[in-house]
Amino acid sequence: MYVGALELDILLGDVHSLKQKRSLVRPVLAEVRKRFAVSVAEAGHTDLHRRTLIGVAVVAEGGEHVRDVLDSCERYVASRPEFELLSARRRLLGPED
């Protein structure tokens, strides 16, 4: 069994309130969850209206599949025009860890 985690630090575009932030972030979280069958949540910067930290987690039998899914999630979020991806960090745990 392999477990992968992805942490995406994002700068939001023209956002002036936490309410606007939620209206941008929630649909993206729902789409990532639906499209890639992963667990995803806003995991940081919850009190800042122009920043967000999105966490993605996936469990699979093979490490390569976990990496492919996390790559796809990162590409999808980075392609959103209202988001500027500042950094992406990932962790992979396998049977030998």
C-alpha positions as CSV (number, residue, x, y, z in Angstrom):
1,M,0.0,0.0,0.0
2,Y,1.2,3.5,-0.9
3,V,0.0,6.8,0.6
4,G,0.6,10.1,-1.2
5,A,0.1,13.6,0.0
6,L,0.3,16.8,-2.0
7,E,0.4,20.3,-0.5
8,L,-0.4,23.2,-2.9
9,D,0.3,26.8,-1.7
10,I,-1.8,29.1,-3.9
11,L,-2.2,32.9,-4.3
12,L,-5.7,33.9,-5.4
13,G,-6.4,36.6,-7.9
14,D,-8.8,39.5,-7.4
15,V,-10.3,38.4,-4.1
16,H,-11.3,41.0,-1.4
17,S,-13.0,38.9,1.3
18,L,-13.1,35.4,2.8
19,K,-16.5,34.9,1.3
20,Q,-15.1,35.5,-2.2
21,K,-12.3,33.2,-1.4
22,R,-14.7,30.4,-0.4
23,S,-16.7,30.9,-3.6
24,L,-13.5,30.2,-5.7
25,V,-11.9,27.4,-3.6
26,R,-14.9,25.2,-2.8
27,P,-15.9,24.4,-6.4
28,V,-12.3,23.5,-7.2
29,L,-12.0,21.2,-4.2
30,A,-15.3,19.5,-5.2
31,E,-14.0,19.0,-8.8
32,V,-10.7,17.6,-7.7
33,R,-12.5,15.2,-5.4
34,K,-14.9,14.1,-8.1
35,R,-12.4,14.0,-11.0
36,F,-9.5,12.2,-9.3
37,A,-11.2,10.2,-6.5
38,V,-8.9,11.7,-3.8
39,S,-9.4,13.3,-0.4
40,V,-8.9,17.1,-0.7
41,A,-9.4,20.0,1.7
42,E,-8.3,23.6,2.4
43,A,-5.6,22.9,4.9
44,G,-4.1,26.3,5.7
45,H,-4.1,30.0,5.3
46,T,-7.8,29.9,6.2
47,D,-7.7,33.4,7.7
48,L,-6.1,35.1,4.7
49,H,-8.3,36.1,1.8
50,R,-5.7,36.0,-1.0
51,R,-3.9,32.7,0.0
52,T,-4.9,29.1,0.4
53,L,-3.2,25.9,1.1
54,I,-4.9,22.9,-0.5
55,G,-4.1,19.4,0.7
56,V,-4.6,16.3,-1.4
57,A,-4.3,12.6,-0.2
58,V,-4.5,9.4,-2.1
59,V,-4.1,5.7,-1.2
60,A,-3.3,3.0,-3.9
61,E,-1.6,-0.3,-4.4
62,G,1.2,1.1,-6.5
63,G,3.5,4.0,-6.0
64,E,3.5,4.9,-9.7
65,H,-0.3,5.3,-9.7
66,V,-0.1,7.5,-6.6
67,R,2.5,9.7,-8.3
68,D,0.3,9.9,-11.5
69,V,-2.8,10.9,-9.6
70,L,-0.9,13.6,-7.6
71,D,0.6,14.9,-10.8
72,S,-2.8,15.2,-12.4
73,C,-4.2,17.0,-9.4
74,E,-1.3,19.5,-9.4
75,R,-1.7,20.2,-13.1
76,Y,-5.5,20.7,-12.8
77,V,-5.2,23.2,-9.9
78,A,-2.2,25.0,-11.6
79,S,-4.3,25.4,-14.8
80,R,-7.0,27.4,-13.1
81,P,-6.7,31.0,-14.2
82,E,-7.8,32.5,-10.9
83,F,-5.0,30.6,-9.0
84,E,-1.3,31.2,-9.0
85,L,0.6,28.1,-7.8
86,L,3.4,29.3,-5.5
87,S,4.7,25.9,-4.4
88,A,3.9,22.2,-4.4
89,R,5.2,19.7,-2.0
90,R,4.6,16.0,-2.0
91,R,5.2,13.0,0.2
92,L,5.0,9.3,-0.6
93,L,4.9,6.5,1.9
94,G,5.3,2.9,0.9
95,P,5.6,-0.5,2.5
96,E,9.2,0.0,3.3
97,D,8.6,3.2,5.3
